[in-house]
Amino acid sequence: MRVKCNVLEKESVEAAHEAVLKAYGKCDILINCAGGNSPKATTDDEFFDQSVLEAQDKKSFFDLSADGFDNVFGLNLTGTLLSTQIFGLDMIDKPGSVILNVSSMNAFRPLTKVPAYSAAKAAVTNFTQWLAVYFAKSNIRVNAIAPGFFSTAQNAKLLWNQDGTPTARTEKILNNTPMGRLGNPEDLLGTLLWLLDNKASSFVTGVVVPVDGGFSAYSGV
Ligand SMILES: NC(=O)c1ccc[n+]([C@@H]2O[C@H](COP(=O)([O-])OP(=O)(O)OC[C@H]3O[C@@H](n4cnc5c(N)ncnc54)[C@H](O)[C@@H]3O)[C@@H](O)[C@H]2O)c1
């Protein structure tokens, strides 16, 4: 069964929770995966240059809107908060309960152009640790996965030109990923199953596991 909800709206998540409860009973696994970036919180430049202030067609840090930042923080952080409050209550003292958040390798070191997304994922990492401590005596483990670069709907414009060739940013990413490729969704499965399996990771809580082909370990030199 699939149930749609908007993680930005409490009533919507509550309705999804009701539907899941009715169909399956109390949940014991929550994966907080909804997330993404916004063009309103993305700069065109990697480094500030005075000329950008006169350029009409370039978006610098000074053109970003607080709304754009709020949206990105809402989707990545507040969405994780609301879902955890609404589904997490069922998990208290339910053996084997586990929450898995989706952070990003940009939480360790921010990526250029996406300040809100980087900061919001850093917040997700921090919140994961906070929740892990808070629920440690209530039988809920809380961990996160930090994917490297995977080509998906949200980053397609940053990664690919319209003719399907890699952008300059993609070339840069590949040069900075020791394994020399983008991730495939299947690359996440082993870590996902390990962190959800209460036997395999019974004493693991509060960790954020990079699945990034070595990107976050590589200094580039
Ligand atoms: N693609 C990458 O390289 C990459 C890297 C690191 C982390 N991530 C994270 O992985 C997760 C999945 O992203 P993806 O790359 O598959 O992108 P995606 O855009 O394909 O998926 C994002 C998902 O979030 C859902 N979503 C968006 N707004 C929502 C809302 N208000 N309520 C409920 N659901 C909503 C979308 O329907 C979609 O299913 C995100 O948290 C993203 O930040 C992705």
The ligand as a MOL file (V3000), in Angstrom:
LIG
                    3D

  0  0  0     0  0            999 V3000
M  V30 BEGIN CTAB
M  V30 COUNTS 44 48 0 0 0
M  V30 BEGIN ATOM
M  V30 1 N 20.4100 12.5000 -5.3630 0
M  V30 2 C 21.4610 12.6960 -4.6110 0
M  V30 3 O 22.6060 12.7510 -5.1010 0
M  V30 4 C 21.3180 12.8350 -3.1280 0
M  V30 5 C 22.4690 12.9580 -2.3610 0
M  V30 6 C 22.3620 13.0830 -0.9850 0
M  V30 7 C 21.1040 13.0730 -0.3890 0
M  V30 8 N 19.9830 12.9600 -1.1540 0 CHG=1
M  V30 9 C 18.6990 12.9340 -0.4500 0
M  V30 10 O 18.0140 11.7550 -0.7920 0
M  V30 11 C 16.6040 11.9580 -0.6100 0
M  V30 12 C 15.8840 11.5250 -1.8610 0
M  V30 13 O 16.2080 12.4470 -2.8970 0
M  V30 14 P 16.3660 12.0530 -4.4270 0
M  V30 15 O 17.7050 12.4230 -4.8520 0
M  V30 16 O 15.8520 10.6710 -4.6640 0 CHG=-1
M  V30 17 O 15.4470 13.1780 -5.0630 0
M  V30 18 P 13.9980 13.0920 -5.6750 0
M  V30 19 O 13.6060 14.5200 -5.9560 0
M  V30 20 O 13.9680 12.1150 -6.7560 0
M  V30 21 O 13.1670 12.5500 -4.4250 0
M  V30 22 C 12.6960 13.3920 -3.4080 0
M  V30 23 C 11.4320 12.7870 -2.8730 0
M  V30 24 O 10.8920 13.6450 -1.8710 0
M  V30 25 C 9.5030 13.7480 -2.0990 0
M  V30 26 N 9.0250 15.0250 -1.5890 0
M  V30 27 C 9.3760 16.2760 -1.9750 0
M  V30 28 N 8.6770 17.1890 -1.2770 0
M  V30 29 C 7.8750 16.4900 -0.4270 0
M  V30 30 C 6.9160 16.8680 0.5500 0
M  V30 31 N 6.6580 18.1580 0.8170 0
M  V30 32 N 6.2580 15.8820 1.2180 0
M  V30 33 C 6.5110 14.5850 0.9640 0
M  V30 34 N 7.4060 14.1650 0.0580 0
M  V30 35 C 8.0740 15.1180 -0.6280 0
M  V30 36 C 9.3500 13.6820 -3.6160 0
M  V30 37 O 8.0230 13.2980 -3.9460 0
M  V30 38 C 10.3620 12.6220 -3.9650 0
M  V30 39 O 9.8050 11.3290 -3.8500 0
M  V30 40 C 16.4330 13.4430 -0.2790 0
M  V30 41 O 16.3530 13.6130 1.1170 0
M  V30 42 C 17.7200 14.0560 -0.8050 0
M  V30 43 O 18.0240 15.2670 -0.1880 0
M  V30 44 C 20.0560 12.8330 -2.4980 0
M  V30 END ATOM
M  V30 BEGIN BOND
M  V30 1 1 1 2
M  V30 2 2 2 3
M  V30 3 1 2 4
M  V30 4 1 4 5
M  V30 5 2 4 44
M  V30 6 2 5 6
M  V30 7 1 6 7
M  V30 8 2 7 8
M  V30 9 1 8 9
M  V30 10 1 8 44
M  V30 11 1 9 10
M  V30 12 1 9 42
M  V30 13 1 10 11
M  V30 14 1 11 12
M  V30 15 1 11 40
M  V30 16 1 12 13
M  V30 17 1 13 14
M  V30 18 2 14 15
M  V30 19 1 14 16
M  V30 20 1 14 17
M  V30 21 1 17 18
M  V30 22 2 18 19
M  V30 23 1 18 20
M  V30 24 1 18 21
M  V30 25 1 21 22
M  V30 26 1 22 23
M  V30 27 1 23 24
M  V30 28 1 23 38
M  V30 29 1 24 25
M  V30 30 1 25 26
M  V30 31 1 25 36
M  V30 32 1 26 27
M  V30 33 1 26 35
M  V30 34 2 27 28
M  V30 35 1 28 29
M  V30 36 1 29 30
M  V30 37 2 29 35
M  V30 38 1 30 31
M  V30 39 2 30 32
M  V30 40 1 32 33
M  V30 41 2 33 34
M  V30 42 1 34 35
M  V30 43 1 36 37
M  V30 44 1 36 38
M  V30 45 1 38 39
M  V30 46 1 40 41
M  V30 47 1 40 42
M  V30 48 1 42 43
M  V30 END BOND
M  V30 END CTAB
M  END
